Amino acid sequence: MKLCQTLRNADRFRTVFDFGGREVAHWFPGHMAKGLKQMKANLKNVDCILEIHDARISFKTSHSELGFYFDLNKPHLLVLNKMDLADLSNKQKILKKLENDGVRNVLFTDCLKQRDDNVKKLVPLVMELIKTGDRFNREENRDYCLMVIGVPNVGKSSLINALRRTNVKKGRASRVGGEPGITKAVLTKIQVSERPLMYLLDTPGVLPPKIESVETGMKLALCGTILDHLVGEDVIADYLLFSLNRLGKFGYVEKYDLQEPSDDIQYVLKRIAVKLRKTQRVKAITGVGNITVTIPNYTAAAYNFIRAFRKGELGQVLLD
């Protein structure tokens, strides 16, 4: 019955998201500018670049726009992390699209898993890539050095910690957090393998100085790459609802006890607030004086909705 209702309602879903005339936000804090400058300066000491993406937006976060490693012809491996949160039913199509864009070395990972077999493949794969290239001024070095790059909150620190668990049998070396901007130190050198002896230069998350479009910025914000308050939780939640409906991902209906899918973010947030008992007391002016009324806390509901998506509780999604 619900499926039939969903199919009928699909005709009423938005096909275009109204960004309300918003312009692309510039979000390039001082530590990002400093990090990018030092990353460029240290590329000569690096044997291979590890570029980390969130697998849900694998095409939207490329550092090729920053253009600081292709010129040196460095071996390059694209790591699509958070694969457990992404809809990979068309994995071959994703790989084909990346290959058409010139990216042939791709590894899917879930670095928060205690044991990820794909993480075990990383060091041997990197060694193969290094052997096919010229190490230039590093030919005499017995150790290998990698540089990890990526926009904020895609799992760079989680990857480093997973590599250490797998290859060095030691614990956490980098702080891990669910908000962008956790790693601010520039070029911290961390051992990630004993045989071969391999180090990795950790770097802070860096966004392009100018994001290419408002929609790209919204996808980045939805995945936690841009601080929520810079965009607005209400806007992010509305774009999330639009995206889930467009992709036919209706897990939110069951999670929040809705009768059917909806394209009305105010209705959805009200239902979430009621279910979670997220309310707030506000003063209202009436003809008989000021009274205190209890209303749904829409901000708290939006926050819960967004966090549920980021944890994978609303289903696996591919935003690109």
C-alpha atoms as one frame of an Amber mdcrd trajectory, in Angstrom:
protein
   0.000   0.000   0.000   2.759   2.434   0.980   4.672   1.600  -2.224   1.632
   2.502  -4.333   1.251   5.763  -2.432   4.950   6.493  -2.953   4.676   5.960
  -6.701   1.652   8.266  -6.868   3.430  10.914  -4.793   6.562  10.733  -6.970
   4.822  12.929  -9.541   4.578  15.663  -6.924   8.239  15.615  -5.918  10.428
  18.530  -6.941  12.621  17.960  -9.983  14.725  21.074  -9.341  15.916  22.469
  -6.021  15.392  26.194  -5.509  18.634  27.602  -4.150  16.940  30.957  -3.608
  19.490  32.994  -5.526  22.313  31.911  -3.201  25.840  32.451  -4.457  28.673
  30.007  -4.004  30.226  30.501  -0.589  33.953  31.084  -0.246  35.278  29.008
   2.604  39.059  29.054   2.612  40.294  29.640   6.197  43.871  30.616   6.927
  44.965  27.092   7.861  43.724  25.870   4.459  45.764  28.455   2.549  48.822
  27.671   4.679  48.299  23.937   4.203  48.008  24.184   0.423  51.192  26.254
   0.213  53.200  23.784   2.291  51.763  20.791   0.433  52.968  22.208  -2.866
  56.422  22.922  -1.419  56.843  19.339  -0.153  55.717  17.424  -3.247  59.327
  16.831  -4.303  59.737  14.635  -1.198  56.706  12.477  -1.999  56.594   9.170
  -3.924  52.825   8.878  -4.328  49.657  10.922  -3.775  46.657   9.400  -1.972
  43.562  11.423  -2.843  40.622  10.650  -0.532  37.007  11.208  -1.567  33.679
  10.529   0.102  32.291   7.713  -2.079  28.841   9.376  -2.065  30.236  12.381
  -3.960  33.156  10.781  -5.742  33.103  13.185  -8.698  32.428  16.417  -6.824
  35.520  16.806  -4.665  38.421  16.459  -7.066  41.623  18.271  -6.192  42.484
  18.463  -9.875  40.989  21.968  -9.608  43.809  22.816  -7.231  46.268  21.517
  -9.818  49.294  20.842  -7.650  50.288  17.238  -8.277  49.532  16.355 -11.881
  52.267  18.676 -13.178  54.902  16.598 -11.382  53.603  13.338 -12.856  53.423
  11.701  -9.441  51.810   8.263  -9.017  48.270   8.832  -7.849  45.702   6.620
  -6.102  42.087   7.678  -5.610  40.608   6.231  -2.405  36.802   6.293  -2.273
  36.149   6.108   1.445  32.863   5.635   3.353  31.831   2.997   0.836  29.407
   1.593   3.423  27.343   4.788   3.080  27.327   4.869  -0.734  25.008   3.100
  -3.164  27.549   1.068  -5.137  25.053  -1.034  -7.103  26.558   0.543 -10.240
  30.210   0.340  -9.182  31.417  -0.464 -12.701  29.650   2.625 -14.035  31.421
   4.735 -11.409  34.802   3.246 -12.343  34.104   3.802 -16.050  33.209   7.447
 -15.454  36.397   7.961 -13.419  38.467   6.220 -16.113  36.995   8.547 -18.733
  38.143  11.415 -16.500  41.676   9.986 -16.515  41.567   8.280 -13.100  42.494
   4.583 -13.397  43.794   3.668  -9.947  40.823   3.482  -7.576  40.332   1.748
  -4.217  37.086   1.593  -2.238  37.443   1.596   1.565  35.487   1.695   4.810
  38.200   2.880   7.176  36.077   2.860  10.312  35.727  -0.923  10.140  38.118
  -2.646  12.495  39.257  -4.841   9.600  38.864  -3.706   6.019  40.375  -6.079
   3.445  40.666  -3.215   0.964  42.949  -1.305   3.334  45.294  -4.326   3.219
  45.561  -3.840  -0.555  46.672  -0.231  -0.321  50.398  -0.573   0.404  51.018
  -3.286  -2.266  49.041  -1.206  -4.788  51.020   1.927  -3.956  54.299   0.007
  -4.350  53.238  -1.148  -7.815  52.437   2.426  -8.801  55.774   3.716  -7.486
  57.700   1.025  -9.391  56.141   2.137 -12.672  57.378   5.729 -12.250  60.590
   7.631 -11.679  61.370   8.582  -8.059  63.637  11.406  -9.268  65.570  12.801
  -6.261  64.307   9.987  -4.001  65.970   7.047  -5.776  68.509   6.559  -2.965
  65.922   6.609  -0.176  65.137   3.256   1.423  61.853   4.482   2.804  58.766
   5.617   0.908  56.725   8.741   1.501  53.081   9.320   0.614  50.962  12.448
   0.849  47.268  12.192   1.671  44.994  14.938   0.348  41.260  15.521   0.433
  38.563  17.988   1.319  37.542  18.127   5.007  35.788  15.195   6.674  36.288
  12.535   3.983  38.231  10.216   6.310  41.918  11.044   5.851  42.691  10.531
   9.534  40.577   7.363   9.601  42.591   5.994   6.671  45.878   6.723   8.436
  44.674   4.988  11.596  43.399   1.996   9.575  46.769   1.668   7.835  48.549
   1.709  11.193  46.212  -0.932  12.632  46.784  -3.129   9.573  50.507  -2.684
   8.916  52.168  -1.376  12.081  49.873  -3.034  14.655  49.721   0.215  16.568
  46.873   2.467  17.579  45.548   5.816  16.566  47.951   8.422  15.251  45.449
  11.020  14.050  42.393  12.564  15.633  39.113  11.544  14.050  35.969  13.662
  14.137  32.608  14.031  12.453  33.076  17.731  11.783  35.328  19.335   9.159
  38.509  20.994  10.334  39.675  18.443  12.933  43.147  18.141  11.362  44.819
  21.556  11.225  48.477  20.520  11.585  50.334  20.671   8.289  52.427  17.780
   6.992  52.711  15.634  10.101  54.856  12.593   9.191  53.360   9.284  10.362
  54.630   5.731   9.894  51.985   3.529   8.206  54.037   0.453   7.238  57.132
  -1.408   8.476  57.844  -3.625   5.457  58.270  -1.701   3.273  59.132   1.241
   5.495  56.531   3.796   4.532  55.523   7.154   5.946  52.552   9.315   5.185
  52.296  13.090   5.329  48.966  13.992   6.921  47.456  17.259   5.694  44.465
  19.379   6.714  41.340  19.187   4.594  41.530  21.749   1.797  38.643  23.052
  -0.285  39.122  24.812  -3.616  39.182  28.591  -3.022  35.997  28.752  -5.097
  33.469  25.905  -5.277  32.299  25.367  -8.860  28.531  25.633  -8.274  25.924
  26.074  -5.559  24.755  22.474  -6.025  28.288  21.142  -5.608  28.601  23.211
  -2.441  25.305  21.821  -1.156  26.430  18.225  -1.725  29.666  18.966   0.105
  27.689  20.509   2.970  25.305  17.547   3.099  28.253  15.177   3.579  29.737
  17.335   6.337  32.565  18.894   4.347  31.484  22.462   5.076  30.459  23.544
   8.582  26.668  23.320   8.851  26.099  26.819  10.192  27.806  28.373   7.151
  25.034  27.007   4.944  22.187  26.595   7.443  20.799  23.349   8.874  17.345
  24.149   7.491  18.657  24.507   3.938  20.808  21.365   4.202  17.841  19.384
   5.555  15.614  20.582   2.705  18.254  19.640   0.115  18.588  16.238   1.797
  14.837  15.643   1.519  14.916  16.731  -2.132  17.826  14.360  -2.834  16.286
  11.345  -1.083  12.988  11.760  -2.934  14.733  12.286  -6.272  16.740   9.086
  -5.770  13.757   7.081  -4.532  15.340   6.551  -1.102  12.396   6.597   1.286
  13.982   5.123   4.407  13.128   8.324   6.290   9.412   7.435   6.099   9.809
   4.353   8.297  12.503   5.831  10.539  10.364   8.806  11.526   6.940   7.098
  11.364   5.586   9.171   8.484   2.475   7.955   6.693   4.084   8.466   3.271
   6.969  10.330   1.610   6.657  14.093   1.533   8.297  16.935  -0.351   7.433
  19.448   2.378  10.432  19.919   4.669   8.394  21.779   7.305   5.970  18.859
   7.584   8.820  16.321   7.762  10.719  18.294  10.419   7.531  18.715  12.444
   6.970  14.940  12.395  10.609  14.335  13.397  10.337  16.836  16.257   7.128
  15.202  17.511   8.596  11.689  17.330  11.791  12.697  19.122   9.983  15.039
  21.522  12.116  17.946  20.386  10.107  20.977  21.451  10.779  24.488  22.688
   8.763  26.988  24.695   8.360  30.456  23.198   6.430  33.557  24.159   3.541
  34.578  21.948   1.710  37.904  21.926  -2.080  37.547  21.884  -5.052  39.840
  22.356  -5.186  38.902  26.023  -1.470  39.354  26.695   1.715  37.326  26.453
   1.460  33.562  26.790   4.030  30.753  26.599   3.391  28.061  24.007   5.195
  24.834  23.135   6.196  24.411  19.482   8.293  21.867  17.546  12.044  22.536
  17.594  12.668  22.580  13.848  16.411  23.241  14.209  16.910  20.194  16.445
  14.824  18.093  14.051  16.892  19.254  11.057  20.087  18.432  12.951  18.825
  14.899  13.678  17.710  14.393  10.050  21.122  15.423   8.692  23.067  13.312
  11.228  20.918  10.276  10.432  21.880  10.610   6.758  25.572  10.977   7.550
  25.489   7.819   9.674  23.821   5.820   6.890  20.561   5.416   8.806  18.496
   6.627   5.827  19.973   4.155   3.365  22.924   4.067   0.991  23.040   7.020
  -1.408  25.079   8.139  -4.402  24.667  11.904  -4.796  26.597  12.209  -8.081
